[in-house]
C-alpha cells in the first residue's frame, strides 16, 4: 500500500482529503491528534516549529513505513493585521510553520522518494502568493515563499520522477476564518468549501499537474493581475481589501 502523509491534519481541507482518498495508508501529523483517531491509526503529534522534533518524527515514520509516495504539506495559518501592528515573534512563528516546516518535512522525506524514483509533493499555498492584499503582509510573504520553494524544487527533482504540485486557493469556508466571519460574508461566492478543494487535490494525486488555482473566478483575477499589475493593484485596493 502506498503512503500518503498530511501535515496540519486537523485542518478542514486535510480532513476532507482524508475522507475522500482511497487505497493509501494515511499518515497524519498534527500538534494535537486526539480528534483524528476515527480517521487513521497512524497519527503523529508534533510541533512543526520544533525542527528537532520534526526530524525525529519523520525519521521514525521513514523507518516504520519506508518511502512516502505523496506528501501533502497542508499545515499553515494566518491572520489579518496592518504591517505596523505586526510583531516580530508572530511573524517569525508564521514563517516557521508556513515555510520552514514545509521545507524541513520535504527535506526529510525527499531522499527516499529520490531512491525509489517516484513521488509527489503537494504544497498548499494561496492565491495571495500572486495577489497580495492589505493586512496580509506576513501571510502573503510566507505563501510567496512556499510557491517559490515549490517551483525551484520541481526543477531539482524532475529527473527523479518526482512531481511538485502547488495549490493556491482563495478564501475557503474553514475554521481558518473563524475569527473573522464577516470576511467570508463579504467575499461571498468567491469562497469555496474544503470539500471542493480536497476533491480537486485528490483528483490530481500522482498526476503531472503543476499548479491548481481555485476558484476559477480568482484564477482569472490572478491571470489579470500578472498581465496588468498596476491596474490590478488599483482594483485590489478598492474591491479586495475586505479584511
C-alpha positions as CSV (number, residue, x, y, z in Angstrom):
1,X,0.0,0.0,0.0
2,X,1.3,3.5,-0.9
3,X,1.9,6.0,1.8
4,X,0.2,9.4,1.9
5,X,1.3,11.8,4.6
6,X,-0.6,15.0,5.5
7,X,0.6,17.7,7.9
8,X,-1.8,20.0,9.7
9,X,-4.1,17.0,9.7
10,X,-6.8,18.6,11.9
11,X,-7.4,21.3,9.3
12,X,-10.7,21.2,7.4
13,X,-9.0,20.6,4.0
14,X,-6.8,17.8,5.4
15,X,-9.8,16.1,7.0
16,X,-11.7,16.3,3.7
17,X,-8.8,14.8,1.8
18,X,-8.6,12.0,4.4
19,X,-12.2,11.2,3.9
20,X,-12.0,11.2,0.1
21,X,-8.7,9.4,-0.6
22,X,-8.7,5.7,-1.2
23,X,-6.0,3.0,-1.5
24,X,-3.4,4.8,0.5
25,X,-2.0,4.4,4.0
26,X,-2.9,7.7,5.7
27,X,-0.1,9.1,7.9
28,X,-1.3,12.2,9.7
29,X,0.8,14.8,11.6
30,X,-0.7,17.5,13.8
31,X,0.2,19.3,17.0
32,X,-2.9,17.6,18.6
33,X,-4.0,14.3,17.1
34,X,-6.8,13.5,19.7
35,X,-9.5,14.3,17.2
36,X,-8.1,12.1,14.4
37,X,-8.4,8.7,15.9
38,X,-11.5,7.9,13.8
39,X,-9.6,8.8,10.5
40,X,-6.4,6.9,10.8
41,X,-4.4,4.7,13.2
42,X,-1.1,6.3,12.0
43,X,-1.1,9.5,14.0
44,X,2.0,11.6,15.0
45,X,1.8,14.5,17.3
46,X,4.5,17.1,16.8
47,X,5.1,20.8,17.0
48,X,6.1,21.7,13.4
49,X,8.0,24.8,14.7
50,X,10.4,22.4,16.5
51,X,12.9,21.3,13.9
52,X,14.5,18.7,16.1
53,X,11.1,17.1,16.9
54,X,10.1,17.2,13.3
55,X,13.2,15.5,12.1
56,X,12.9,12.8,14.8
57,X,9.3,12.2,13.9
58,X,10.0,12.0,10.1
59,X,12.9,9.6,10.7
60,X,10.6,7.3,12.8
61,X,8.0,7.4,10.0
62,X,10.5,6.5,7.4
63,X,11.9,3.6,9.4
64,X,8.4,2.3,10.0
65,X,6.8,2.7,6.6
66,X,9.6,3.4,4.1
67,X,9.3,6.0,1.4
68,X,6.4,8.4,1.4
69,X,4.6,8.3,-2.0
70,X,2.6,11.5,-1.6
71,X,3.5,14.3,0.8
72,X,0.9,17.0,1.4
73,X,2.3,20.0,3.2
74,X,-1.0,21.4,4.4
75,X,0.0,22.9,7.8
76,X,-0.3,26.6,8.0
77,X,-2.1,29.6,9.5
78,X,-2.5,33.3,9.1
79,X,-4.0,36.4,10.5
80,X,-5.1,39.8,9.2
81,X,-3.5,43.0,10.6
82,X,-1.7,46.1,9.4
83,X,2.0,45.6,8.9
84,X,2.9,48.2,11.5
85,X,0.9,46.4,14.2
86,X,2.5,43.0,13.4
87,X,5.0,41.7,16.0
88,X,8.3,40.1,15.1
89,X,7.6,37.0,17.2
90,X,4.3,36.4,15.4
91,X,5.9,36.9,12.0
92,X,8.7,34.5,12.9
93,X,6.3,31.8,14.0
94,X,4.3,32.2,10.8
95,X,7.4,31.7,8.7
96,X,8.4,28.7,10.9
97,X,5.0,27.0,10.3
98,X,4.1,28.0,6.8
99,X,7.6,27.9,5.2
100,X,10.3,26.3,7.2
101,X,8.2,23.4,8.4
102,X,7.3,22.7,4.8
103,X,10.9,22.7,3.8
104,X,12.1,20.6,6.8
105,X,9.5,17.9,6.2
106,X,10.1,17.8,2.5
107,X,13.8,17.5,3.1
108,X,13.3,14.7,5.5
109,X,11.3,12.5,3.1
110,X,12.8,13.6,-0.2
111,X,15.9,11.2,-0.2
112,X,13.6,8.1,-0.1
113,X,11.5,9.5,-2.9
114,X,14.6,10.0,-5.0
115,X,15.8,6.5,-4.1
116,X,12.6,4.9,-5.3
117,X,12.5,7.3,-8.4
118,X,8.9,8.4,-7.7
119,X,6.8,10.6,-5.5
120,X,4.6,13.7,-5.3
121,X,4.9,16.7,-3.1
122,X,1.8,18.9,-2.8
123,X,2.3,22.2,-1.1
124,X,-0.7,24.3,0.0
125,X,0.0,27.9,-0.8
126,X,-2.6,30.7,-1.6
127,X,-3.8,33.0,-4.3
128,X,-2.3,35.6,-2.0
129,X,1.1,34.4,-3.4
130,X,0.0,36.1,-6.6
131,X,-2.4,38.7,-5.4
132,X,-1.3,40.1,-2.1
133,X,-3.8,42.4,-0.3
134,X,-3.6,44.8,2.6
135,X,-3.3,43.4,6.1
136,X,-1.8,40.1,4.8
137,X,1.8,41.2,4.6
138,X,3.3,38.4,6.6
139,X,0.9,35.7,5.4
140,X,1.3,36.7,1.7
141,X,5.1,36.7,2.2
142,X,5.0,33.2,3.5
143,X,2.9,32.0,0.6
144,X,5.1,33.7,-1.9
145,X,7.9,31.7,-0.3
146,X,6.1,28.4,-0.5
147,X,5.4,28.9,-4.2
148,X,8.9,29.9,-4.9
149,X,10.3,27.0,-3.0
150,X,8.0,24.6,-4.9
151,X,8.9,26.0,-8.3
152,X,12.6,25.7,-7.7
153,X,12.3,22.2,-6.1
154,X,10.3,21.0,-9.1
155,X,13.2,21.6,-11.3
156,X,15.7,19.9,-9.0
157,X,13.7,16.7,-8.6
158,X,12.3,16.3,-12.2
159,X,14.9,13.8,-13.2
160,X,14.0,11.6,-10.2
161,X,10.4,11.4,-11.5
162,X,9.1,13.4,-8.5
163,X,6.2,15.8,-9.1
164,X,5.5,19.0,-7.3
165,X,2.0,20.5,-7.2
166,X,1.2,23.9,-5.7
167,X,-2.4,24.5,-4.6
168,X,-3.3,28.2,-4.5
169,X,-6.8,28.8,-3.0
170,X,-8.7,31.9,-2.4
171,X,-10.9,32.1,0.7
172,X,-12.1,28.7,1.9
173,X,-15.0,28.1,4.2
174,X,-13.0,26.7,7.1
175,X,-12.1,27.5,10.7
176,X,-9.1,29.5,9.3
177,X,-11.6,32.4,9.1
178,X,-13.4,31.6,12.4
179,X,-12.0,34.8,14.0
180,X,-13.2,36.9,11.0
181,X,-16.6,35.6,9.9
182,X,-17.6,39.0,8.3
183,X,-14.8,38.5,5.8
184,X,-16.4,35.3,4.4
185,X,-19.7,37.2,4.1
186,X,-18.0,39.9,2.2
187,X,-16.2,37.7,-0.3
188,X,-19.4,35.7,-0.9
189,X,-19.3,33.5,-4.0
190,X,-15.5,33.8,-4.3
191,X,-15.2,31.5,-1.3
192,X,-15.1,27.7,-1.8
193,X,-15.6,24.8,0.5
194,X,-13.0,22.5,2.0
195,X,-14.8,19.6,0.3
196,X,-14.3,21.2,-3.1
197,X,-10.6,21.9,-2.6
198,X,-10.0,18.4,-1.3
199,X,-11.8,16.9,-4.3
200,X,-9.6,18.8,-6.7
201,X,-6.4,17.7,-4.8
202,X,-7.5,14.0,-4.6
203,X,-8.2,14.1,-8.4
204,X,-4.7,15.2,-9.1
205,X,-2.9,12.7,-6.7
206,X,0.2,11.4,-8.6
207,X,-0.7,13.5,-11.7
208,X,1.7,15.8,-13.6
209,X,-0.4,18.8,-12.7
210,X,1.9,21.7,-11.8
211,X,-0.5,24.2,-10.1
212,X,-4.1,24.4,-9.0
213,X,-5.6,27.9,-8.7
214,X,-9.0,27.9,-7.1
215,X,-11.8,29.0,-7.6
216,X,-11.9,29.9,-11.3
217,X,-13.0,33.5,-10.7
218,X,-9.9,34.2,-8.6
219,X,-7.8,32.4,-11.1
220,X,-9.0,34.8,-13.8
221,X,-8.2,37.7,-11.4
222,X,-4.7,36.1,-10.8
223,X,-4.0,36.0,-14.6
224,X,-5.3,39.6,-15.0
225,X,-3.0,40.8,-12.1
226,X,0.0,39.1,-13.7
227,X,-0.6,40.9,-17.1
228,X,-1.8,44.2,-15.8
229,X,-0.1,44.6,-12.3
230,X,-0.6,48.4,-11.9
231,X,-4.3,48.3,-12.8
232,X,-4.7,45.2,-10.7
233,X,-3.3,47.0,-7.7
234,X,-5.8,49.8,-8.0
235,X,-8.7,47.3,-8.4
236,X,-7.4,45.2,-5.5
237,X,-7.2,48.2,-3.2
238,X,-10.7,49.1,-4.0
239,X,-12.6,45.8,-4.1
240,X,-10.5,43.1,-2.4
241,X,-9.2,44.7,0.8
242,X,-12.1,43.3,2.8
243,X,-10.3,42.1,5.9
